[in-house]
Amino acid sequence: MDLLSPPPQAASRDSRAAALFLDLALRSLSFFAIAGIGIGFENVTFVEWAPLSLMVSMVVLAFVDALLLTWRGQTLGKRIVGIYIARPDGSRASFQRVVLMRSVLPGVVMLLPYFGLFWLFLDHLWAFGSERRTVHDRLADTAVFVR
């Protein structure tokens, strides 16, 4: 970031929530699309095809998200809403920060029995602070800004 450009504006909680719900909707649509294709080509029921289609959609979208987060600081939902992830000073965040620290590490913590739900609640509750940064933002030293 140079001295003449204004500092980036923090994304609102509403835009962050909208991006999250869009990402979840895209995951659901991809799951049902892959399951539908599988059912269309074979004489099987949805229940038989669902586990494989779920795994394929999760892997493909995780790969797409990792690429987009690394290159642009955005998932598909964030791109649609017009927000992006960067360092607090507005500079580009690395793969380790945007994928490993912001996504993988919190995802692993959420899998822990009992503590996982508490973590999920606490993590997103932090977004109501003045900086609008969640716990996973603070861990990765990132912030979400308006494009």
KAFENSUL-V563026 format. One line per field, one symbol per residue. phi: phi as a letter, one per 20 degrees, with the letter a starting at -180 (. if undefined). A space follows every 50 residues. Layout:
BEGIN
phi: ???
END
This chain:
BEGIN
phi: .efeefffefffffffffffffffffffffffffffffffececegffeg gffffffffffffffffffffcmceffffffncbdbfgenffefgfffdf fedfgffffffffmfgffggffgefffeffeldffffffelcbdcef
END
